[in-house]
Amino acid sequence: MAPSRSAQFDLVVLGGGPAGLAAAWEAAIAGRSVCVIEEQPALGGLCATVERDGFRFDLGGHRIISKRAALVERLRALMGDELEERERKSVILLDGVRYRYPLVARELVEKLPAALVARAAVDYGLERARDAIRDDRDERTFRQWVQRRFGRTLYDLFFGPYTEKLWGLSADELSSDWASQRISLLNLADVSLRLAGLRRGGARTYARRYLYPRGGIGALFTRLARELERLGVVFHTSARAVALVRDRDNARVTKVRVTDLRATDGDDVTSELRCGAVISSVPLGALAALVAPEDPTLAAHAAALGHRAMRFVNVLLEGPGPVLGATWVYAADARLSITRIQEPAERSASMTPPGRASIMLELPADPASAAWSEPDEALASRLLCELASVGIDLRPRVIRAFSTHARYAYPVYRLGYQRHRDALFSAVSTIDNLWTVGRQGLFRYVFMDTAMEMGFAASRAFAEGRRADSRALFAIDNNPTPHELASVLR
Ligand SMILES: Cc1cc2nc3c(=O)[nH]c(=O)nc-3n(C[C@H](O)[C@H](O)[C@H](O)COP(=O)(O)OP(=O)(O)OC[C@H]3O[C@@H](n4cnc5c(N)ncnc54)[C@H](O)[C@@H]3O)c2cc1C
């Protein structure tokens, strides 16, 4: 339901993804009037699920894994028995060979060339020797960080090609900040080194188990939206926030200007919502433009903060699954343009009609590139040919394929990104009743649980009448490791 043009709310939330919906939830429970503005027709943000002919696909494979016990309990209470507990089965595809992940030592001995393991061992020894001479080595870039820990051979074999494919830039340009958040991939090296006898101790505990809603990750947010409606929250979808109007001192937002994207020619497309406060989960650069549209310096900082976009090619297949024998496959193989292959039914049987199967191909792509706008059929056919070249030939089973796009999939931690983020952050932080939250809002590589926790925290601060302080929200992201995460899943 869209709000009336003269509507007034205690809180206006920008963005109906996990962070925005969490903020609305907390505020509605505290008895505040709330309106959520979302530019897409559907809610859920990156955590939406699309449906075609009874097949369901997330925007990239999502799973719920969180060490935040209170949040997990809240989601369980919301979803009841619609939240299923699953076990992850992931595989790495390298040079046409599949390695179970977490890696199994015997499998590596059987499959990896002995010369490669020996070379990795020598490289690793060299890195340790360098560390012994100087322990303050430069590790600002992703390449430096990985090579220092794992050596050149493993970098060249896996991390380099995969990373450059995922980010579309050289690992020399990527900040090492990202590395610490990709522990699950880094364990490839960890296990290889154990195998080579270069690292001792018991095998690491990996987060194998996770929660997943029946009907896809989007089902969680559809259910949450229903609950929010019950609490009186008003939704304005297919509507874009285009300006934040401030009071005379410029210290508080008083109105949010909204463009109705569904309006047809001749309709008045812009309305203004009066508000007591705003919690925004839109990209930080876009928020700075809402606050100060004429500021060229802020615009330059916003332009310098890149987002990696993803295209998801969803393939409907004849005949039953499983197809991959894994929930997902990391495509480290240089012959493949994609970074991962997902089999949705491995997360929940509800993702395909009975007797049918599906896969989803994750393709990083620049919106200016040909791959972003290539017609679905041509793109799917190209990617399926590539897959066939590494031994996964699904072409005879294809019913049809379609794709979905995520323009803001990953914040790119390009070297020096912090300077631009801080400048934008300082600009929006001058406003007393404006919080910026979530993955895009804080330009932070966080998962949905952290994004929701940020929404809750901002909303609590608002409900308690505190001045906005989004910097405090950074503390919520403590980069938990899979080991820590595993501990809260029953
Ligand atoms: C491929 C992939 C796989 C992932 N897998 C996992 C996983 O397994 N587990 C996990 O926990 N997390 C995963 N994530 C991360 C997860 O998707 C994010 O952490 C989460 O969606 C962040 O929520 P958010 O609300 O901060 O941002 P978003 O989900 O991006 O929501 C922001 C919303 O703001 C809206 N918006 C933007 N501008 C405007 C505007 N001007 N006006 C109105 N609305 C606007 C957008 O349309 C969007 O709906 C994955 C992400 C990707 C890309």
The ligand as an SDF file (V2000), in Angstrom:
LIG
                    3D

 53 58  0  0  0  0  0  0  0  0999 V2000
   25.8560  -13.5980   -4.5960 C   0  0  0  0  0  0  0  0  0  0  0  0
   25.6080  -13.2600   -3.1410 C   0  0  0  0  0  0  0  0  0  0  0  0
   25.4960  -14.2870   -2.2080 C   0  0  0  0  0  0  0  0  0  0  0  0
   25.2680  -13.9820   -0.8680 C   0  0  0  0  0  0  0  0  0  0  0  0
   25.1390  -15.0090    0.0320 N   0  0  0  0  0  0  0  0  0  0  0  0
   24.8690  -14.7410    1.3250 C   0  0  0  0  0  0  0  0  0  0  0  0
   24.6480  -15.8090    2.2570 C   0  0  0  0  0  0  0  0  0  0  0  0
   24.7300  -17.0020    1.9110 O   0  0  0  0  0  0  0  0  0  0  0  0
   24.3520  -15.4730    3.5400 N   0  0  0  0  0  0  0  0  0  0  0  0
   24.2590  -14.1650    3.9460 C   0  0  0  0  0  0  0  0  0  0  0  0
   23.9640  -13.9290    5.1350 O   0  0  0  0  0  0  0  0  0  0  0  0
   24.4540  -13.1390    3.1000 N   0  0  0  0  0  0  0  0  0  0  0  0
   24.7590  -13.3990    1.7980 C   0  0  0  0  0  0  0  0  0  0  0  0
   24.9390  -12.3610    0.9120 N   0  0  0  0  0  0  0  0  0  0  0  0
   24.9030  -10.9720    1.4390 C   0  0  0  0  0  0  0  0  0  0  0  0
   23.4770  -10.4530    1.6290 C   0  0  0  0  0  0  0  0  0  0  0  0
   22.7920  -10.5010    0.3950 O   0  0  0  0  0  0  0  0  0  0  0  0
   23.5520   -9.0130    2.1390 C   0  0  0  0  0  0  0  0  0  0  0  0
   24.3220   -8.9840    3.3230 O   0  0  0  0  0  0  0  0  0  0  0  0
   22.2050   -8.3920    2.4720 C   0  0  0  0  0  0  0  0  0  0  0  0
   21.3160   -8.4750    1.4050 O   0  0  0  0  0  0  0  0  0  0  0  0
   22.4190   -6.9270    2.8500 C   0  0  0  0  0  0  0  0  0  0  0  0
   21.1840   -6.3490    3.1460 O   0  0  0  0  0  0  0  0  0  0  0  0
   20.9630   -4.7740    3.0010 P   0  0  0  0  0  0  0  0  0  0  0  0
   19.5760   -4.5140    3.3900 O   0  0  0  0  0  0  0  0  0  0  0  0
   22.0650   -4.0780    3.6980 O   0  0  0  0  0  0  0  0  0  0  0  0
   21.1950   -4.4610    1.4380 O   0  0  0  0  0  0  0  0  0  0  0  0
   20.3420   -4.8920    0.1650 P   0  0  0  0  0  0  0  0  0  0  0  0
   19.8870   -6.3000    0.2890 O   0  0  0  0  0  0  0  0  0  0  0  0
   21.1860   -4.5410   -0.9990 O   0  0  0  0  0  0  0  0  0  0  0  0
   19.0600   -3.9310    0.2090 O   0  0  0  0  0  0  0  0  0  0  0  0
   19.1380   -2.5690   -0.1220 C   0  0  0  0  0  0  0  0  0  0  0  0
   17.8110   -2.1720   -0.7570 C   0  0  0  0  0  0  0  0  0  0  0  0
   17.7830   -0.7570   -1.0130 O   0  0  0  0  0  0  0  0  0  0  0  0
   17.0570   -0.5420   -2.2200 C   0  0  0  0  0  0  0  0  0  0  0  0
   17.3870    0.7980   -2.7350 N   0  0  0  0  0  0  0  0  0  0  0  0
   18.5670    1.2340   -3.2260 C   0  0  0  0  0  0  0  0  0  0  0  0
   18.4860    2.5360   -3.5720 N   0  0  0  0  0  0  0  0  0  0  0  0
   17.2270    2.9420   -3.2890 C   0  0  0  0  0  0  0  0  0  0  0  0
   16.5330    4.1930   -3.3980 C   0  0  0  0  0  0  0  0  0  0  0  0
   17.1210    5.3200   -3.8360 N   0  0  0  0  0  0  0  0  0  0  0  0
   15.2360    4.2490   -3.0010 N   0  0  0  0  0  0  0  0  0  0  0  0
   14.6140    3.1450   -2.5280 C   0  0  0  0  0  0  0  0  0  0  0  0
   15.2260    1.9470   -2.3980 N   0  0  0  0  0  0  0  0  0  0  0  0
   16.5210    1.8410   -2.7580 C   0  0  0  0  0  0  0  0  0  0  0  0
   17.5220   -1.6860   -3.1040 C   0  0  0  0  0  0  0  0  0  0  0  0
   16.6200   -1.9160   -4.1800 O   0  0  0  0  0  0  0  0  0  0  0  0
   17.5660   -2.8450   -2.1000 C   0  0  0  0  0  0  0  0  0  0  0  0
   16.3350   -3.5450   -2.0580 O   0  0  0  0  0  0  0  0  0  0  0  0
   25.1740  -12.6250   -0.4440 C   0  0  0  0  0  0  0  0  0  0  0  0
   25.2730  -11.5940   -1.3900 C   0  0  0  0  0  0  0  0  0  0  0  0
   25.5040  -11.9030   -2.7290 C   0  0  0  0  0  0  0  0  0  0  0  0
   25.6220  -10.7890   -3.7300 C   0  0  0  0  0  0  0  0  0  0  0  0
  1  2  1  0
  2  3  1  0
  2 52  2  0
  3  4  2  0
  4  5  1  0
  4 50  1  0
  5  6  2  0
  6  7  1  0
  6 13  1  0
  7  8  2  0
  7  9  1  0
  9 10  1  0
 10 11  2  0
 10 12  1  0
 12 13  2  0
 13 14  1  0
 14 15  1  0
 14 50  1  0
 15 16  1  0
 16 17  1  0
 16 18  1  0
 18 19  1  0
 18 20  1  0
 20 21  1  0
 20 22  1  0
 22 23  1  0
 23 24  1  0
 24 25  2  0
 24 26  1  0
 24 27  1  0
 27 28  1  0
 28 29  2  0
 28 30  1  0
 28 31  1  0
 31 32  1  0
 32 33  1  0
 33 34  1  0
 33 48  1  0
 34 35  1  0
 35 36  1  0
 35 46  1  0
 36 37  1  0
 36 45  1  0
 37 38  2  0
 38 39  1  0
 39 40  1  0
 39 45  2  0
 40 41  1  0
 40 42  2  0
 42 43  1  0
 43 44  2  0
 44 45  1  0
 46 47  1  0
 46 48  1  0
 48 49  1  0
 50 51  2  0
 51 52  1  0
 52 53  1  0
M  END
$$$$
